[in-house]
Amino acid sequence: MSVLDYKPKKPKLSAADLQFLREKTDFTDQDIREWFTEFIRECPSGKLSRKKATEIYRSLGMTRTIIDQMVDQIFTIFDKSGHGRMEFRDFLLATHMTSTGSPEEKLRWQFKLMDRDGSGEVEAKEMIETLVMIYENTDVETGMTRVECAEKAKELFQSLDTDNDHVLTEDEFVYGCLNDKCLVERILRTSDPISDEEEAEEDEDDDWI
């Protein structure tokens, strides 16, 4: 067979990946297979690029204000080789945790996004940066400045850091936040689909870019 006749094999969903996603997400086998079919249609190589990830999350209706940061954080966690590519299993796991998981799952996901070195602890600076982003994206109607958001975030960090060691463990963050219904609502809102009105506003903004 000549080189011109060679056709790369089409990626297949392995039994191991199917079982892993079944156990780690709320998706049914049919859901996972449908996601995989769509994934391969968009990414025939079986590898997802940053650019394509941004396009897919945008098509799912996620708010544009957090897509870029979320994609950066997801690739920081899953793209260990630094090649800028993600496989289907990691993509669907990230999608589940950010958009369809329970409040506790979403909080644990938020923690993992902040815990970039995988140490199991997050320092005040890392936590506050993420909390400021959350407050800025959900407090538009109140007109809070970035400085005011930062002060609010610092107060929250101090309230969660019950042992005053200036770092938070995953459980400290998760269970502390679960006791703050307002914060949980904010975190959930950052991954909610955009409304028709918000989408129309964003499209209008695009006209000026």
Secondary structure, DSSP 8 states (H G I E B T S, - for coil): --GGG---------HHHHHHHHHHSS--HHHHHHHHHHHHHH-TTSEEEHHHHHHHHHHTTB-HHHHHHHHHHHHHHH-TT-SSEEEHHHHHHHHIIIIIS-HHHHHHHHHHHH-TT-SSEEEHHHHHHHHHHHHHHH-GGGT--HHHHHHHHHHHHHHH-TT-SSEEEHHHHHHHHHT-HHHHHHHHHHTSB--HHHHHHHHHHHTT-
